Amino acid sequence: MPGRARRPIMTLSHVPVLVEAVSRYLVYPGTRVIADGTVGSGGHTEALLEAHRGIEVVGIDRDPGALEIAAKRLRRFGKRVRLVESCFSNLPRALAGVGKVDGVLLDLGVSSMQLDTPDRGFSYRGDGPLDMRMSGDGPSAQTLIDQLDAGSLSRLMREYGEVRRPKRIARSVVRAREAGAMKTTTDLRRAVVRALGGRENAGELSRVFQALRIAVNRELDELDAALRDVVSFLNPRGRLVVIGYHSLEDRRVKNFIRRESSDCVCPPGIPACVCGHTATLHTLTRRTVRPDEAEMAANPRARSARLRAAEVLH
């Protein structure tokens, strides 16, 4: 298994999405400490610290390159910000010495900085290694492609990317691999295009790259683990705000908030409650909050953003 790779230093800016909505749902009277579980380059944290002078932020990210940028961007706030290199799924480690907080923000997915840095391998738009690791630890996308057969690759693409022609694309990828032509993001792009009859379909390419990225970084497992723990790290009235970018993420967050906002989660048809479940959250967003037309025009990558929020009851 490959060890930790040296991350290229990222210098590109990342525009945070739904900044006003994040502040509105995350901060309430009495808020003192917020955990930004995906601090990235610090865009949301910077906006929160500027708008609310009485709060502090613990910024968490597993990408050391992003944390390097965040440290420079947020230096002027001094002790009001603390940066921690950690997965947001490991809240006990990330919040060691802090304890409970008044809000947790999770801005999921991949950042513009990562997408626009070819050496990271996240995007089909540049030529780079088949890496896609957020932290540089563990197996890369190259490792997955080298080790999985066509059937396994097809299932991965279908489950994590909702790819429309996963079998055809997986067979094309395996053929290219066996011919020694599957070493870069350009190679993967060519294999997908060949599978589609020579037509370049941006949506299908994005879904293939998304599927591999999610698998490499275990993103859905990370999200599930964070959601399991998050309520225990929030003070009463504490807020949870999650921004997702595709249905796999959003469905998990919606189902979690729905479950934790219910006093009974027994299956339909049971005459009396036997689960003993009590609600821990109050839903603040009955529907997802989406960027308006002006934000999408200014930042096209905000188009797929979906925000959900909830408040801890007790």
Residue pairs with C-beta under 8 A, 6 or more apart in sequence:
1 138
1 139
1 143
2 138
2 139
2 140
2 143
3 137
4 135
4 136
4 137
5 131
5 133
5 136
5 140
6 136
7 63
7 64
7 65
7 120
7 136
8 65
8 117
8 119
8 120
9 65
9 68
10 41
10 65
10 66
10 68
10 69
10 113
10 114
10 117
11 69
12 112
12 113
12 116
12 117
13 41
13 112
13 113
14 40
14 41
14 43
14 111
14 112
14 113
15 43
15 112
15 298
15 299
15 301
15 302
16 22
16 43
16 44
16 47
16 107
17 107
17 243
17 291
17 295
17 299
17 301
17 302
17 305
18 243
18 289
18 291
18 295
18 302
18 305
18 307
19 43
19 44
19 47
21 289
21 307
22 44
22 47
22 48
22 105
22 241
22 243
22 307
23 47
23 48
23 51
23 52
25 239
25 241
25 284
25 285
25 289
25 307
25 309
26 34
26 48
26 103
26 105
26 239
26 241
26 309
27 34
27 48
27 51
27 52
27 55
27 103
27 239
28 102
28 237
28 239
30 102
30 237
31 52
31 54
31 55
31 102
31 103
32 54
32 55
32 56
32 102
33 55
33 56
33 57
33 58
33 98
33 101
33 102
33 103
34 48
34 55
34 56
34 57
34 58
34 101
34 102
34 103
34 104
34 105
35 57
35 58
35 60
35 91
35 94
35 95
35 98
35 101
35 103
35 104
35 105
35 233
36 44
36 45
36 48
36 57
36 58
36 59
36 60
36 105
36 107
37 60
37 88
37 91
37 94
37 104
37 105
37 106
37 226
38 60
38 61
38 88
38 105
38 106
38 107
38 108
39 45
39 57
39 59
39 60
39 61
39 66
39 67
39 70
39 83
40 61
40 63
40 66
40 70
40 107
40 111
40 113
41 66
41 69
41 70
41 73
41 111
41 113
42 59
42 69
42 70
42 73
42 74
44 105
44 107
45 57
45 59
45 70
45 74
45 81
46 73
46 74
46 77
48 55
48 57
49 55
49 57
49 74
49 77
49 80
49 81
55 80
55 102
56 79
56 80
56 81
56 82
57 80
57 81
57 82
58 81
58 82
58 83
58 84
58 94
58 95
58 98
58 101
59 67
59 70
59 74
59 81
59 82
59 83
59 84
60 83
60 84
60 86
60 87
60 88
60 94
61 67
61 70
61 83
61 84
61 85
61 86
62 85
62 86
62 87
62 88
62 134
62 135
63 114
63 134
63 135
64 85
64 135
64 136
65 113
66 111
66 113
66 114
67 83
67 85
69 113
70 83
71 83
74 81
74 83
82 98
84 93
84 94
86 93
86 94
87 94
87 135
87 222
88 94
88 106
88 222
88 226
89 221
89 222
89 223
89 225
89 226
89 229
90 225
91 226
91 229
91 230
91 233
92 229
95 101
95 233
100 233
100 234
100 235
100 238
101 233
101 234
101 235
101 238
102 234
102 235
102 237
102 238
102 239
103 234
103 238
103 239
103 240
103 241
104 230
104 233
104 234
104 238
104 239
104 240
104 241
105 241
105 242
105 243
106 223
106 226
106 240
106 241
106 242
106 243
107 243
108 219
108 223
108 242
108 243
108 244
108 245
108 249
109 244
109 245
109 246
109 249
110 122
110 213
112 301
114 120
114 122
114 134
115 122
115 123
115 125
115 301
116 123
116 126
117 126
117 128
118 126
118 127
118 128
118 185
119 128
119 129
119 131
120 128
120 131
120 132
121 128
121 129
121 130
121 131
121 132
121 140
121 141
121 185
122 132
122 209
122 213
123 185
123 209
124 185
124 188
124 189
124 192
124 205
124 206
124 208
124 209
126 185
127 184
127 185
127 186
128 184
128 185
129 140
129 142
129 183
129 184
129 185
130 140
130 141
130 142
130 145
130 182
130 183
130 184
130 185
130 187
130 188
130 212
131 140
131 141
131 142
132 140
132 141
132 209
132 212
132 213
132 216
132 217
133 140
133 216
133 217
134 217
135 217
138 216
139 216
140 216
141 212
141 213
141 216
142 183
144 153
144 156
144 212
144 215
144 216
145 153
145 173
145 177
145 182
145 188
145 212
146 177
146 182
148 156
149 174
150 167
150 170
150 171
150 173
150 174
151 170
153 166
153 170
153 173
153 174
154 166
154 167
154 169
154 170
155 166
156 211
156 212
156 215
157 163
157 166
157 169
157 170
157 207
157 208
157 211
158 166
158 211
159 211
160 210
160 211
160 212
160 214
160 215
160 220
160 248
161 207
161 208
161 209
161 210
161 211
161 212
161 214
162 207
162 246
162 247
162 248
163 169
163 204
163 207
163 208
163 211
164 204
164 207
165 195
165 196
165 204
168 195
168 196
169 191
169 192
169 195
169 196
169 204
169 208
171 195
172 191
172 192
172 194
172 195
173 182
173 188
173 191
173 192
173 195
175 191
176 182
176 187
176 190
176 191
176 194
181 187
181 190
182 188
182 191
185 209
188 208
188 209
189 205
192 201
192 204
192 205
192 208
193 199
193 200
193 201
193 205
196 204
210 246
213 219
214 220
214 248
219 249
220 248
220 249
220 252
223 249
223 252
223 253
224 252
227 252
227 253
227 256
230 240
231 240
231 260
231 280
231 281
231 312
234 240
234 312
235 312
236 312
236 313
236 314
237 311
237 312
238 311
238 312
239 284
239 309
239 310
239 311
239 312
240 257
240 281
240 309
240 310
240 311
240 312
241 307
241 308
241 309
242 249
242 253
242 307
242 308
242 309
243 305
243 306
243 307
244 250
244 253
244 305
244 306
244 308
245 304
245 305
245 306
246 304
250 288
250 306
250 308
253 308
254 308
257 281
257 283
257 308
257 310
258 283
259 265
259 277
260 279
260 280
260 281
260 310
261 279
261 281
261 282
261 283
261 310
262 277
262 279
263 273
263 277
263 278
263 279
264 273
264 275
264 277
265 275
265 277
266 273
266 274
266 275
279 313
280 312
280 313
280 314
281 310
281 311
281 312
281 313
282 310
282 311
282 312
282 313
283 309
283 310
284 309
284 310
284 311
285 307
285 308
285 309
285 310
288 306
288 307
288 308
289 306
289 307
289 308
289 309
290 305
290 306
290 307
291 299
291 302
291 303
291 305
295 302
296 302
296 303
